[in-house]
């Protein structure tokens, strides 16, 4: 019996310990930190940055020399083939058996200044005819160098060198901005759960008070100090409090499930949010915020990229309206021999030079129309960007103005919450001694609930605007530093 009791107590202790481990008290900063480390959103944001990183690496690699080795070491063929017999003046089918092998080393380099390409290569090949009459033939190109170039005035490599760095810098800024977007989402889900917690607390208190008041009311009704109408109001309040608590608990479960999912927690994890009552005393200068945004926001780089893209299209359209052509030049050495040792002896010159020209004679205005359309599109984009900048600046100014009001709003809401709580307690005590009616008590309770919800709502607005301004400016006005990220570490952790 004694062992059974000890075993039961041990199980209770383990269960209590497990429950405590599953319960997490979390501040807003805790939720944001966990979200930035292990949420699905953080994983997606990181991989989007890495995709842009590898795209930029590909662009940089395209500007460097490229070396490749192509080989077909074994190519055997045995088949019946049709050949022409000149002696008998007719076609015949004969069996042919041959072996081929070749090796080629190629080096090429894009020339960004001109848009052309310089290349060099060396190759060796062998052909052997098998069967009764074995014949071998070797061919070598010890050295070959060449250059190819379009001469239409459009240099794709040059434009890539202008656009790709802007795109990559934009990707960096977008990654930092995505972390602030993550903070905004974390703030929303945090306060969703906090609202649900507060609502459950309010409804539990209401139910307890309603139960107490209904019990007292029934006693007073017996002695005639409470009318039947007032007693029915107390009973209705008690029933409504039960229903409101049930709904509040359901909303609490939903909010917990959403935050657990967002933070990649187990569904059994019980999170309890701590009210972020302390807010920094911070006032932001609107013009300073605009300056930071114009310097840091990826949208500015996106607009710059759009203008470069439109300039590129106009330049390309111009290059297609006139005379275009290409140049190809090549010089090398080659040799053929029946013995391998002779294939590199006394190589012969191999030269090639070609100039191609395309002159538009009649196209019914197609090329001119393409140029006009490209120029028109560029002007539309330019005007659109100018309007976007105006709207962008106005949005920042309005967000800053709203934020600067939130500090006082939080202070006032906190005071109102305290006053409403005190008022309700006084009214409740006066009701208990029969010096206050049920109507005033209900009004005091409603004022208390409204003030509590308004206080939490003001905190939500404060932190939402705080992180929204960080997202727009990529600047922490609390620490007075520009937001940054260790991008090398992200790549190293691959």
Long-range contacts (C-beta under 8 A, 24 or more apart in sequence): 19-270, 22-266, 22-268, 22-269, 22-270, 23-269, 23-270, 23-271, 23-272, 24-265, 24-269, 24-270, 24-271, 24-272, 25-272, 25-274, 26-190, 26-271, 26-272, 26-273, 26-274, 27-273, 27-274, 27-276, 28-186, 28-187, 28-190, 28-273, 28-276, 28-463, 31-186, 31-187, 31-189, 31-190, 31-259, 31-263, 31-273, 32-182, 32-183, 32-186, 32-187, 34-263, 35-182, 35-183, 35-185, 35-186, 35-262, 35-263, 36-179, 36-182, 36-183, 38-263, 38-264, 39-182, 39-262, 39-263, 39-264, 40-262, 40-264, 41-178, 41-182, 41-185, 41-262, 42-179, 42-182, 45-175, 45-178, 45-179, 45-182, 46-175, 46-490, 48-171, 48-174, 48-175, 48-178, 49-171, 49-172, 49-174, 49-175, 49-487, 49-490, 50-490, 50-491, 50-494, 52-167, 52-168, 52-171, 53-168, 53-171, 53-487, 53-491, 55-167, 55-168, 56-164, 56-165, 56-167, 56-168, 56-171, 59-160, 59-164, 62-110, 62-160, 63-110, 63-112, 63-157, 63-161, 64-109, 65-107, 65-108, 65-109, 66-107, 66-108, 66-109, 67-105, 67-106, 67-107, 68-105, 68-106, 69-103, 69-104, 69-105, 69-106, 70-103, 70-104, 70-106, 71-102, 71-103, 71-104, 72-100, 72-101, 72-102, 73-101, 73-103, 74-99, 74-101, 75-99, 75-100, 75-101, 78-130, 95-131, 96-129, 96-131, 97-129, 97-130, 97-131, 98-127, 98-128, 98-129, 98-130, 99-126, 99-127, 99-128, 99-130, 100-125, 100-126, 100-127, 100-128, 101-125, 101-126, 102-126, 110-157, 111-157, 112-155, 112-157, 112-158, 112-161, 113-158, 114-149, 114-155, 115-149, 115-150, 115-154, 115-155, 115-156, 115-157, 115-158, 116-147, 116-148, 116-149, 116-150, 117-147, 117-148, 117-149, 118-145, 118-146, 118-147, 119-145, 119-146, 119-147, 119-148, 120-144, 120-145, 120-146, 124-343, 126-340, 135-338, 136-338, 136-339, 137-336, 137-337, 137-338, 138-336, 138-337, 138-338, 138-339, 138-340, 138-342, 138-343, 139-334, 139-335, 139-336, 139-343, 140-334, 140-335, 140-336, 140-343, 140-344, 140-347, 141-332, 141-333, 141-334, 141-350, 142-332, 142-333, 142-334, 142-335, 142-344, 142-347, 143-332, 143-333, 144-330, 144-331, 144-332, 144-333, 144-334, 144-350, 145-330, 145-331, 145-332, 146-328, 146-329, 146-330, 146-331, 146-332, 146-352, 147-327, 147-328, 147-329, 147-330, 148-326, 148-327, 148-328, 148-329, 149-326, 149-327, 149-328, 150-324, 150-325, 150-326, 151-324, 151-325, 151-326, 151-327, 152-319, 152-320, 152-322, 152-323, 152-324, 152-325, 153-315, 153-318, 153-319, 153-322, 154-315, 154-316, 154-318, 154-319, 154-320, 159-308, 159-312, 159-315, 162-308, 162-312, 163-305, 163-308, 163-309, 163-312, 166-301, 166-304, 166-305, 166-308, 167-305, 169-301, 170-298, 170-301, 170-302, 170-305, 172-485, 172-487, 173-296, 173-297, 173-298, 173-301, 173-474, 174-298, 175-485, 175-487, 176-474, 176-483, 176-484, 176-485, 177-297, 177-298, 177-471, 177-474, 179-483, 179-485, 180-467, 180-470, 180-471, 180-474, 180-483, 181-471, 183-467, 183-470, 183-471, 184-464, 184-467, 184-468, 184-471, 185-262, 186-262, 187-460, 187-463, 187-464, 187-467, 188-464, 189-255, 189-258, 189-259, 189-262, 190-259, 190-273, 191-273, 191-456, 191-459, 191-460, 191-463, 192-255, 192-258, 192-259, 193-252, 193-255, 193-256, 193-258, 193-259, 193-271, 193-273, 194-273, 194-275, 194-456, 195-255, 195-453, 195-456, 195-460, 196-248, 196-251, 196-252, 196-254, 196-255, 196-256, 197-252, 197-272, 197-273, 198-452, 198-453, 198-456, 199-248, 199-251, 199-252, 199-453, 200-245, 200-248, 200-249, 200-252, 202-248, 202-449, 202-452, 203-241, 203-244, 203-245, 203-248, 204-245, 206-241, 206-244, 206-245, 206-445, 206-449, 207-238, 207-241, 207-242, 207-244, 207-245, 209-241, 209-428, 209-445, 210-234, 210-237, 210-238, 210-240, 210-241, 211-238, 211-241, 213-237, 213-238, 213-431, 213-438, 213-441, 214-238, 216-432, 217-438, 220-434, 225-434, 230-437, 230-438, 233-438, 233-442, 234-438, 237-442, 275-456, 275-459, 276-459, 276-463, 277-414, 277-459, 279-407, 279-410, 279-459, 279-462, 279-463, 280-478, 281-407, 282-407, 282-466, 282-477, 282-478, 283-404, 283-407, 284-400, 284-403, 284-404, 284-469, 284-477, 285-400, 286-396, 286-397, 286-400, 286-401, 289-396, 289-397, 289-399, 289-400, 289-469, 289-472, 289-473, 289-475, 289-477, 290-393, 290-396, 290-397, 292-473, 292-474, 292-475, 292-482, 293-392, 293-393, 293-396, 293-472, 293-473, 293-474, 294-393, 296-473, 296-474, 296-475, 296-482, 296-483, 297-392, 297-472, 297-473, 297-474, 299-388, 299-392, 303-385, 303-388, 303-389, 306-381, 306-385, 307-378, 307-381, 307-382, 307-385, 310-374, 310-377, 310-378, 310-381, 310-382, 311-378, 313-374, 313-377, 313-378, 314-371, 314-374, 314-375, 314-378, 316-374, 317-367, 317-370, 317-371, 317-373, 317-374, 317-375, 318-371, 320-367, 320-370, 320-371, 321-360, 321-367, 321-368, 321-370, 321-371, 322-360, 323-357, 323-358, 323-359, 323-360, 324-357, 324-358, 325-355, 325-356, 325-357, 325-358, 326-355, 326-356, 327-354, 327-355, 327-356, 328-352, 328-353, 328-354, 328-355, 328-356, 329-353, 329-354, 395-472, 396-469, 396-472, 396-473, 399-465, 399-468, 399-469, 399-472, 400-469, 402-461, 402-465, 403-462, 403-465, 403-466, 403-469, 406-458, 406-461, 406-462, 406-465, 407-462, 409-458, 409-461, 409-462, 410-455, 410-458, 410-459, 410-462, 412-458, 413-451, 413-454, 413-455, 413-457, 413-458, 413-459, 414-455, 416-451, 416-454, 416-455, 417-451, 417-452, 417-454, 417-455, 419-451, 420-444, 420-447, 420-448, 420-450, 420-451, 420-452, 421-448, 421-451, 421-452, 423-447, 423-448, 424-448
